[in-house]
Amino acid sequence: MDGVREGTGGIVLATIEEQIKSLEDEISKTKYNKATQGHIGKLKAKIAALRARKEKAQAHAKASGGGPGFEVKKSGDASVALVGFPSVGKSSLISQLTEADSNIGDFAFTTLTCIPGLMEHRGAKIQILDLPGLIKGAAEGKGRGREILNVIRSTDMVLYVIDPFQGAHFEILDHELWKSGMRLNQKPPQVFITRTRRGGIVVRSTLEQTNLTEEEIQGIVRSFGIVSATVTLRTDVTDDHIVDTLAGSRIYSHAVIVLNKIDLATEKDLEEARSLLPEDWPVLEVSAKTGEGIEHMKDFIFENLHFMSIYLKPQSREADLIEPLIVKDTSTVRDVCVKLHRDFVRKFRYARVKGPSAKFDWQRVGLDHVLMDEDLLTIITRK
């Protein structure tokens, strides 16, 4: 077969890697502007389709007995991944925030496994994961990058730990997470693609599209290998919006940044470091060595996890207004049931809600009712 080389991992994986590299090279050589966005979108869609094939092959290989991965059992009300290059102070920070004792040393790659710690703050139990330092090329598997990134994808928030003397590290780390399918501090695009049996690619939009023409959108969808579908757009889309929807494996999560080692940095150092970070992201400056900012960091983590308080009222008893249940601000009645007891969903009859999410006091609702902060909730189950 022309262009196929035998090698470790099998013929198919080798050729997929080569195709992805070739397409990425073409993208890097193409200047991104309105005229080229459709073409670049097609290339990105082809890469997404190839990556999906590659992940499927790797999942099959792992199921057949692959190497060891990181297994992290989630606990608490939310989980946070500390992400940074080796030796930026992640282990020192986690030891001050939690009871975890990571293997701390003055050299790179001191954390060789995932160290989970539990931080209890303002009524919430927050799992904080100290992962091995990420390096450039992690998304391609360098430095056990894929296993680390899979753990990060499963958490509720990413906390970048940045050294002010290595401010450029942020862009490298963020790019690795982006390549792994994470879309941080972004909302999922209002793009809906439904495969159909015939009729080609039909594009329907609720507003004017200023970035891509209908033909360009159709071309991107076809490049993913879909020949017939209805594409519904409720936002002014870019090529990335279409490709991310096609890929279907994107994770939309919160992210914050902690600038460590401020005890060693001058104001000029900090200004330069800040200039390399996104302007609209939450940033906190701390020193793991002196403890400066650590107490504030606990509030910083809690507030950016976007928790809310739900007060439980058992049937025919008063509500517990002293100790609320701490849940994520996107939680439904179902999420609360799962958190309380595994049988609550199975035995669920209905719930009653009083508070901001209710249309009237003690409104009867189902499992999919979205709760709001300060709601009072009664869950009625079958005996």
C-alpha positions in Angstrom: 0.0 0.0 0.0 1.3 3.4 -1.0 2.4 5.7 1.9 1.8 3.1 4.6 4.6 2.2 7.0 4.7 -0.6 9.5 5.5 0.5 13.0 4.7 0.3 16.7 0.9 0.7 17.4 -0.1 -0.7 14.0 -0.3 0.6 10.4 -3.6 2.5 10.9 -2.4 4.6 13.9 0.8 5.5 12.1 -1.0 6.8 9.0 -3.6 8.7 11.1 -0.8 10.5 12.9 0.9 11.4 9.6 -2.4 12.7 8.1 -3.1 14.8 11.2 0.5 16.2 11.1 0.1 17.0 7.4 -3.3 18.8 7.9 -1.9 20.8 10.9 1.1 21.9 8.9 -1.2 23.1 6.2 -3.3 25.1 8.8 -0.1 26.7 10.2 1.0 27.8 6.7 -2.4 29.4 6.0 -3.1 32.9 7.1 -6.4 33.0 9.1 -8.8 35.6 7.8 -12.4 35.8 6.6 -11.5 34.5 3.1 -9.7 31.4 4.5 -11.9 30.6 7.4 -14.0 28.1 5.4 -10.9 26.3 4.1 -9.3 26.1 7.5 -12.6 24.9 9.0 -12.6 22.0 6.5 -9.0 21.1 7.5 -10.0 21.2 11.2 -13.0 19.0 10.6 -10.8 16.4 8.9 -8.4 16.5 11.9 -11.4 16.1 14.3 -12.7 13.1 12.3 -9.2 11.5 12.3 -8.7 12.1 16.0 -12.1 10.5 16.7 -10.9 7.4 14.7 -7.6 7.4 16.6 -9.3 7.7 20.0 -11.6 4.8 19.1 -8.6 2.6 18.2 -6.8 3.6 21.4 -9.9 2.8 23.5 -10.1 -0.6 21.9 -6.3 -1.2 22.5 -6.8 -0.1 26.2 -9.7 -2.5 26.6 -7.5 -5.2 25.3 -5.0 -4.6 28.1 -3.2 -1.2 27.7 -0.8 0.4 30.1 -1.6 1.8 33.6 -3.6 5.1 33.7 -4.5 7.5 36.5 -7.6 6.3 38.4 -9.0 9.1 40.6 -12.2 8.4 42.6 -14.2 11.6 42.7 -15.4 12.7 46.2 -16.8 15.8 47.8 -19.0 18.5 46.2 -16.7 19.4 43.4 -13.2 18.7 42.0 -10.4 21.0 40.9 -7.3 20.1 38.9 -4.1 22.0 39.6 -2.4 22.4 36.2 1.1 23.7 35.7 4.6 23.0 34.5 6.8 20.9 36.8 8.2 22.8 39.8 5.7 25.8 39.8 4.7 25.0 43.4 1.5 22.9 42.9 2.5 20.4 45.6 3.3 23.2 48.2 -0.1 24.9 47.4 -2.1 21.7 47.8 -0.4 20.8 51.1 -1.4 24.3 52.5 -5.0 24.1 51.1 -5.7 20.4 52.2 -4.4 17.6 54.3 -2.7 16.0 51.3 1.1 15.4 51.5 2.6 15.3 48.1 6.2 14.3 47.5 7.8 17.8 47.3 11.3 18.3 46.0 13.4 21.0 44.3 13.5 19.3 40.9 11.2 18.7 38.0 8.6 15.9 37.9 8.4 15.4 41.7 4.7 14.4 41.6 4.7 11.1 39.8 1.1 10.1 40.5 -2.2 12.0 41.1 -2.4 13.2 44.7 -6.0 14.0 45.8 -6.6 16.3 48.7 -9.8 17.5 50.3 -10.4 21.2 51.2 -13.3 21.9 53.5 -14.5 25.5 53.1 -17.7 27.4 53.8 -19.7 24.1 54.1 -18.3 22.6 50.9 -15.9 19.7 50.5 -13.7 20.3 47.5 -11.4 17.7 46.0 -8.2 19.2 44.8 -6.0 17.1 42.5 -2.2 17.6 42.3 -1.3 16.1 38.9 2.1 15.5 37.4 3.3 18.7 35.6 2.1 19.1 32.0 4.7 19.7 29.3 4.5 20.8 25.7 3.2 17.9 23.6 1.0 16.5 26.4 -2.0 16.2 24.1 0.0 13.9 21.9 1.0 11.8 24.9 4.3 13.2 26.0 5.1 12.9 29.7 2.0 10.7 30.3 0.1 13.7 28.9 -3.0 11.8 27.7 -3.7 10.2 31.1 -3.2 13.5 32.9 -5.5 15.3 30.5 -8.2 12.7 30.9 -8.3 13.4 34.6 -8.4 17.1 34.1 -11.3 16.7 31.7 -13.3 14.9 34.4 -13.0 17.8 37.0 -15.3 20.7 37.6 -12.6 23.4 37.3 -9.1 23.9 36.1 -6.7 25.9 38.3 -3.6 27.0 36.4 -0.6 27.5 38.6 1.8 29.9 36.8 5.3 31.0 37.7 5.6 34.8 37.2 9.1 34.3 35.7 7.7 31.8 33.2 4.5 33.7 32.1 4.7 32.2 28.6 4.0 28.8 30.1 0.2 29.7 30.3 -0.2 29.8 26.5 1.6 26.4 26.1 -0.6 24.8 28.8 -3.8 26.3 27.6 -3.1 25.1 24.0 -2.5 21.6 25.3 -5.9 21.6 27.1 -7.5 23.1 24.0 -6.1 20.4 21.8 -7.4 17.8 24.3 -10.9 19.1 23.6 -11.3 21.5 26.6 -13.1 24.8 26.1 -12.4 26.8 29.2 -14.6 29.8 30.3 -16.7 29.4 27.2 -20.3 28.5 26.7 -21.3 25.6 24.3 -22.1 27.1 20.9 -25.8 27.1 19.9 -25.1 24.8 17.0 -27.2 21.7 16.4 -26.3 19.1 13.8 -28.8 16.2 13.1 -27.9 13.5 10.6 -30.6 12.7 8.0 -31.0 9.9 5.6 -31.1 12.1 2.5 -31.3 15.7 1.3 -27.7 16.7 1.6 -26.5 19.4 4.1 -29.4 21.8 5.0 -28.4 24.9 6.9 -31.0 26.8 9.0 -30.1 29.9 10.9 -32.1 32.2 13.2 -29.8 35.2 12.6 -27.5 36.5 9.9 -24.2 34.7 9.6 -21.3 37.1 9.2 -18.3 34.7 9.4 -19.1 31.8 7.1 -21.3 31.4 4.0 -23.8 28.6 3.8 -21.5 26.8 1.3 -18.6 27.0 3.7 -20.6 25.6 6.6 -21.8 22.7 4.3 -18.2 22.1 3.3 -17.0 21.9 6.9 -19.7 19.4 7.8 -18.9 17.3 4.7 -15.2 17.3 5.6 -16.1 15.5 8.8 -17.6 12.7 6.7 -21.3 13.6 7.0 -23.1 13.8 3.6 -26.7 14.5 4.8 -27.8 16.5 7.9 -29.8 19.5 9.1 -27.6 22.2 10.7 -29.4 24.6 13.0 -27.6 27.8 14.0 -28.7 30.0 16.9 -25.5 32.0 17.0 -23.1 33.8 14.6 -20.8 30.8 14.1 -17.1 30.4 13.5 -15.3 27.4 12.0 -14.4 26.3 15.6 -18.1 26.3 16.6 -19.0 23.9 13.8 -16.0 21.7 14.3 -16.5 21.5 18.1 -20.1 20.5 17.6 -19.1 17.8 15.1 -16.5 16.4 17.4 -19.1 16.0 20.2 -16.4 15.4 22.8 -15.7 18.9 23.9 -15.7 19.7 27.6 -16.9 23.2 28.7 -15.5 24.0 32.1 -14.5 26.9 34.4 -10.9 27.9 34.7 -8.9 30.3 37.0 -5.3 31.3 37.3 -3.0 31.5 40.4 0.3 33.4 40.1 2.6 31.8 42.6 6.0 32.9 44.0 5.0 36.6 44.4 7.4 36.7 47.3 10.2 36.5 44.7 8.6 38.8 42.1 8.9 42.5 41.6 5.8 44.6 40.5 7.4 44.7 37.0 7.7 40.9 36.9 4.0 40.6 37.9 2.9 43.1 35.3 4.7 41.2 32.6 3.2 37.9 33.7 -0.3 39.5 33.9 0.0 40.8 30.3 0.4 37.2 29.0 -2.9 36.0 30.7 -6.5 36.4 29.4 -7.9 39.7 30.6 -11.3 38.4 31.6 -10.2 35.4 33.6 -10.1 35.3 37.4 -6.5 35.7 38.6 -5.1 35.5 42.1 -1.6 36.2 43.3 -0.2 34.0 46.1 3.0 32.7 47.7 3.0 29.1 48.7 6.4 29.7 50.5 5.2 32.5 52.8 1.5 31.6 52.9 0.5 35.0 51.5 -2.9 34.8 49.8 -3.6 31.2 50.8 -6.7 31.9 52.9 -8.0 34.2 50.1 -7.3 31.3 47.7 -9.8 29.1 49.5 -12.5 31.8 48.9 -11.3 32.2 45.3 -11.7 28.5 44.5 -15.1 28.3 46.3 -16.6 31.3 44.5 -15.4 30.3 41.0 -16.9 26.9 41.4 -20.3 28.6 41.4 -22.0 26.7 44.2 -25.4 27.4 45.6 -27.2 26.5 48.8 -30.3 24.3 48.8 -32.2 23.9 52.1 -33.9 20.5 52.6 -37.3 20.2 54.2 -38.3 16.7 55.2 -42.1 16.1 54.8 -44.1 17.3 57.8 -41.0 18.8 59.5 -39.3 22.1 59.6 -36.6 23.0 57.0 -32.9 22.8 58.1 -31.9 26.5 57.6 -28.6 26.1 59.4 -26.8 23.5 57.2 -27.7 23.8 53.5 -26.8 21.3 50.9 -24.0 22.7 48.7 -24.5 21.9 45.0 -23.3 23.3 41.6 -25.4 26.2 40.3 -26.6 24.1 37.4 -28.2 21.4 39.6 -31.6 19.9 39.0 -33.8 18.0 41.5 -32.3 14.8 40.0 -28.7 16.0 40.9 -29.8 16.6 44.5 -31.5 13.1 44.6 -28.3 11.5 43.4 -26.2 13.3 45.9 -28.5 12.4 48.8 -29.0 8.7 48.2 -28.8 6.4 45.2 -32.4 5.1 45.8 -33.9 8.6 45.7 -34.1 8.7 41.9 -35.5 5.2 41.6 -38.2 5.8 44.3 -38.9 9.4 43.3 -42.6 10.4 43.1 -42.3 14.2 43.0 -40.7 17.2 44.8 -42.0 20.5 46.1 -40.0 23.7 45.9 -40.3 27.1 47.6 -37.9 29.9 46.6 -36.4 31.6 43.6 -36.9 28.7 41.1 -40.6 28.2 42.0 -43.5 29.9 40.3 -45.4 29.8 43.6 -44.7 28.5 47.1 -44.3 24.7 47.3 -44.7 24.2 43.6 -44.8 20.5 42.6 -41.9 19.7 40.2 -40.2 16.7 38.6 -36.6 15.5 38.5 -35.6 17.9 35.7 -36.6 21.0 37.5 -33.6 23.4 37.6 -33.0 24.7 41.2 -31.7 28.1 42.3 -29.7 29.5 45.2 -31.7 29.5 48.5 -34.4 27.2 47.3 -36.2 25.1 49.9 -36.8 21.5 48.7 -39.0 18.6 49.8 -38.5 15.3 48.0 -41.4 12.7 48.1 -40.4 9.1 47.5 -42.4 5.9 47.3 -42.2 3.7 50.4 
